[in-house]
Amino acid sequence: MSAAGIDFDAPDGRPAQLIFLLLTPVHDDGVHLELLADIATVFKGEEVRGRVSQVTGFTEFLALVRSG
């Protein structure tokens, strides 16, 4: 991940460091909202956000997310 991030014109003016793609069934908004809530819960802690920038692979990322 680039330390500079990606400019998404965020309200806080800072570049995005984490970007998530959610793929859910077309007619099941509940799943989409549950996933967003889970992501927000896991990444609300500054420690987790800091550690995620140091992972080197997908398996390590999943372990971090699961330990939340």
PALODREN-328316 format. One line per 2 residues: number of its first residue (from 1); their letters; for each residue z, y, x of N, C-alpha, C, O, CB. Coordinates in Angstrom, 1 decimal, padded with zeros to 4 digits. Each point is the difference from the previous one (the first is absolute). Glycine has a CB too. Example, Ala and Ser with C-alpha at 12.3 -4.5 7.8 and 13.67 -1.06 7.14 Angstrom:
<drenmis>
1	as	007.8,-005.7,013.2,000.0,001.2,-000.9,000.0,001.2,000.9,000.7,000.0,001.0,000.5,-001.2,-002.9 ~ -001.9,002.3,001.5,000.0,001.1,000.9,000.8,001.1,-000.8,000.1,001.1,000.5,-002.3,-001.7,000.7
</drenmis>
This chain:
<drenmis>
1	ms	000.0,-001.2,000.8,000.0,001.2,-000.8,000.0,001.2,000.9,000.7,000.1,001.0,000.5,-001.3,-002.9 ~ -002.0,002.2,001.5,000.0,001.2,000.8,001.2,000.9,-000.2,000.5,000.1,-001.2,-003.0,-000.2,001.0
3	aa	003.1,000.6,001.3,001.1,000.8,-000.2,-000.3,001.3,-000.7,000.9,000.6,-000.6,000.0,-001.6,002.7 ~ -002.1,001.4,-002.0,-000.4,001.3,-000.7,-000.1,-000.2,-001.5,000.2,001.0,-000.7,-001.5,-000.4,002.7
5	gi	001.1,-001.8,-002.5,-000.1,-000.2,-001.4,-001.4,000.4,-000.6,-000.9,000.3,000.8,003.3,000.0,-001.0 ~ -002.5,-000.2,-001.1,-001.2,000.3,-000.7,000.3,001.1,-001.0,000.9,000.0,-000.7,-001.9,-002.3,001.0
7	df	000.1,003.4,-000.2,000.2,001.1,-000.9,-000.4,-000.3,-001.4,-001.2,-000.2,-000.3,000.9,001.8,002.2 ~ 001.2,-001.7,-002.9,-000.2,-000.2,-001.4,000.3,001.2,-000.8,000.2,-000.1,-001.2,000.2,-002.4,001.5
9	da	-000.2,003.7,000.3,000.4,001.2,-000.7,001.2,-000.2,-000.8,000.1,000.4,-001.1,-002.5,000.2,001.1 ~ 003.4,-001.2,000.6,001.3,-000.3,-000.6,000.8,001.3,-000.3,-000.2,000.9,000.7,000.3,-003.2,000.4
11	pd	000.7,002.3,-002.2,000.8,001.2,-000.3,000.9,000.4,001.1,000.2,001.2,000.2,-000.3,-001.9,-002.5 ~ 000.6,-000.2,003.2,000.8,000.4,001.1,-000.8,000.5,001.2,000.6,000.4,001.0,001.2,-002.0,-001.8
13	gr	-003.1,001.5,000.7,-000.8,000.4,001.1,-000.1,-000.9,001.2,-000.7,000.3,001.0,001.3,001.9,-001.7 ~ 000.1,-003.3,000.6,000.0,-001.0,001.2,-001.1,-001.1,-000.2,-000.3,-000.3,-001.2,002.8,000.8,001.5
15	pa	-003.0,-001.0,000.8,-001.0,-001.0,-000.2,000.6,-001.3,-000.4,001.2,-000.3,000.3,-002.6,001.4,001.5 ~ 000.7,-002.0,-002.5,000.5,-001.2,-000.5,000.1,-001.0,001.1,-001.0,-000.2,000.8,000.0,000.6,-003.0
17	ql	002.1,-001.1,002.3,000.2,-001.0,001.1,-000.1,-001.4,-000.6,-000.4,-001.0,000.7,001.9,002.5,000.5 ~ -001.3,-001.7,-002.5,-000.1,-001.3,-000.7,-000.9,000.2,-001.2,000.2,000.9,-000.8,002.1,-001.6,001.6
19	if	-003.2,-000.3,-000.9,-000.9,000.1,-001.2,000.0,-001.5,-000.6,-000.2,-000.9,000.8,-001.3,002.8,000.2 ~ 001.6,-002.0,-002.3,000.1,-001.3,-000.6,-001.2,-000.1,-001.0,-000.3,001.0,-000.7,002.8,-001.1,001.0
21	ll	-003.1,-001.0,-000.4,-001.0,-000.3,-000.9,000.6,-001.0,-001.0,000.4,-001.1,000.4,-002.3,001.5,001.2 ~ 001.9,-000.1,-002.9,000.5,-000.9,-001.0,-001.1,-000.6,-000.8,-000.8,000.8,-000.6,002.9,000.5,000.5
23	lt	-002.2,-002.6,000.0,-001.0,-000.7,-000.8,000.8,-000.7,-001.1,000.7,-001.0,000.3,-002.4,000.8,001.7 ~ 001.5,000.5,-003.2,000.7,-000.6,-001.1,-001.0,-000.3,-001.1,-001.1,000.6,-000.1,003.2,000.6,000.7
25	pv	-001.7,-002.0,-001.6,-000.9,-000.3,-001.1,-000.3,001.3,-000.8,000.9,000.8,-000.1,000.1,-003.2,-000.1 ~ -002.2,002.5,-000.3,-000.4,001.2,-000.7,000.9,000.4,-001.2,000.3,001.2,-000.1,-002.7,-001.8,000.8
27	hd	002.8,-000.4,-001.4,000.8,000.3,-001.3,001.4,-000.2,000.2,000.7,-000.4,-001.0,-002.7,-000.2,-000.3 ~ 002.6,000.7,002.5,001.4,-000.2,000.2,000.6,001.1,000.8,000.3,-000.2,001.2,-000.7,-002.3,-001.4
29	dg	000.6,003.6,-000.5,000.6,001.2,000.7,001.4,-000.3,000.5,000.5,000.6,001.0,-001.9,000.9,-002.4 ~ 002.1,-002.4,000.8,001.4,-000.3,000.4,000.1,-000.5,001.4,000.9,000.3,000.7,-000.4,-000.9,-003.1
31	vh	-001.5,-000.3,002.8,000.0,-000.5,001.4,-000.2,001.1,001.0,000.7,000.1,001.0,-001.6,-002.2,-001.9 ~ 000.0,003.0,000.5,-000.2,001.2,000.9,001.2,000.8,000.2,000.4,000.4,001.1,-002.8,-000.3,-001.9
33	le	003.1,000.2,-000.3,001.2,000.8,000.1,001.2,-000.7,000.8,000.7,000.6,000.7,-001.4,000.5,-002.9 ~ 000.8,-002.4,002.0,001.0,-000.8,000.7,-000.3,000.0,001.5,000.9,000.2,000.8,-000.6,-001.7,-002.8
35	ll	-001.6,001.4,002.4,-000.3,000.0,001.4,000.3,001.4,000.6,000.6,000.1,001.1,-002.4,-001.8,-001.5 ~ 001.5,002.8,-000.3,000.3,001.3,000.5,001.5,000.2,000.1,000.5,000.6,001.0,-002.6,000.3,-002.1
37	ad	002.9,-001.4,000.2,001.4,000.1,000.0,000.6,-000.8,001.2,000.9,000.5,000.7,-000.8,-000.2,-003.2 ~ -000.7,-001.5,002.8,000.5,-000.8,001.1,-000.4,000.7,001.3,000.9,000.0,000.9,-001.2,-002.1,-002.2
39	ia	-000.8,002.7,001.4,-000.4,000.7,001.2,000.9,001.2,000.3,000.5,000.2,001.1,-002.9,-000.9,-001.4 ~ 002.7,001.4,-000.8,000.8,001.2,000.1,001.4,-000.4,000.5,000.7,000.7,000.8,-002.0,000.5,-002.6
41	tv	001.8,-002.3,001.2,001.4,-000.5,000.4,000.1,-000.4,001.4,000.9,000.4,000.7,-000.6,-001.2,-003.0 ~ -001.3,000.0,002.8,000.0,-000.5,001.3,-000.1,001.2,001.1,000.6,000.0,001.0,-001.6,-002.2,-001.8
43	fk	000.1,003.1,000.5,-000.3,001.1,001.0,000.7,001.3,-000.2,-000.3,001.0,000.6,-001.9,-002.1,-000.5 ~ 003.2,001.1,-001.0,000.8,001.2,-000.2,000.9,000.3,001.2,000.4,001.1,000.3,-000.5,-001.4,-002.8
45	ge	000.5,-000.8,003.2,000.9,000.2,001.2,-000.8,000.4,001.2,-001.0,-000.6,000.3,002.5,-001.1,-001.3 ~ -001.0,002.7,001.7,-000.6,000.5,001.2,-000.1,-001.0,001.1,-001.0,000.0,000.7,001.8,002.3,-001.3
47	ev	000.2,-003.2,000.7,000.0,-001.0,001.0,-001.2,-001.0,-000.2,-000.7,-000.3,001.0,003.2,000.4,-000.9 ~ -002.8,-000.5,-001.3,-001.1,-000.9,-000.2,-001.3,000.7,000.3,-000.9,-000.6,000.6,002.2,-000.6,-002.4
49	rg	-001.5,002.4,001.4,-001.2,000.8,000.3,-000.2,000.1,001.5,-001.1,000.0,000.4,001.3,001.3,-002.6 ~ 000.9,-001.1,002.9,-000.2,000.1,001.4,-000.3,-001.3,000.7,-000.8,000.0,000.9,002.4,001.8,-001.0
51	rv	-001.0,-002.9,-000.4,-000.3,-001.3,000.6,-001.4,-000.4,-000.3,-000.6,-000.8,000.8,003.0,000.2,-001.0 ~ -003.0,000.9,-001.0,-001.3,-000.5,-000.4,-001.1,000.6,001.0,-001.0,-000.7,000.1,001.8,000.6,-002.5
53	sq	-000.5,001.2,002.9,-001.0,000.6,001.0,-000.1,-000.8,001.3,-000.9,000.2,000.8,001.3,002.1,-001.9 ~ 000.6,-003.1,001.3,000.1,-000.8,001.3,-000.5,-001.4,-000.2,-000.1,-000.7,001.0,002.0,002.1,-000.3
55	vt	-002.2,-001.9,-001.9,-000.5,-001.4,-000.1,-001.3,-000.2,000.6,-000.8,001.0,000.1,002.1,-001.2,-002.2 ~ -001.6,-001.0,002.6,-001.2,-000.2,000.7,-001.0,-001.0,-000.8,-001.1,-000.2,000.5,002.3,000.6,001.6
57	gf	-000.7,-000.9,-003.2,-000.9,-000.9,-000.8,000.5,-000.1,-001.4,001.0,000.4,-000.4,-001.5,-001.6,002.5 ~ -000.4,000.5,-002.9,000.3,-000.1,-001.4,001.2,-000.9,-000.3,000.8,000.4,-000.9,-003.2,-000.2,000.5
59	te	002.6,-001.2,001.1,001.2,-000.9,-000.2,001.3,000.8,000.3,001.0,-000.2,-000.8,-002.4,-001.8,001.4 ~ 001.4,002.8,000.4,001.1,000.8,000.3,000.3,001.0,-001.0,001.1,000.3,-000.4,-001.5,-000.6,002.8
61	fl	-000.7,000.9,-003.0,000.1,001.0,-001.1,000.6,-000.7,-001.2,000.9,000.6,-000.6,-002.9,000.7,001.5 ~ 001.5,-002.5,-001.3,000.6,-000.7,-001.1,001.5,-000.3,000.1,000.7,000.2,-000.9,-003.0,-001.1,000.5
63	al	002.6,000.5,001.6,001.5,-000.3,000.3,000.8,001.3,-000.2,001.1,-000.1,-000.5,-001.7,-001.8,002.1 ~ 000.1,003.0,-001.1,000.7,001.3,-000.2,000.2,000.3,-001.4,001.0,000.4,-000.5,-001.9,000.4,002.7
65	vr	-000.2,-000.9,-003.0,000.0,000.4,-001.4,000.9,-001.0,-000.8,000.8,000.5,-000.8,-003.1,000.4,001.0 ~ 002.3,-002.1,000.1,000.9,-001.0,-000.7,001.4,000.2,000.3,000.9,-000.2,-000.8,-002.7,-001.4,000.9
67	sg	002.2,002.1,001.1,001.4,000.2,000.4,000.5,001.4,-000.6,001.2,000.2,-000.1,-001.6,-001.6,002.2 ~ -000.6,002.2,-002.4,000.2,001.3,-000.6,001.2,000.7,000.3,000.3,001.1,-000.5,-001.6,-001.9,-001.2
</drenmis>
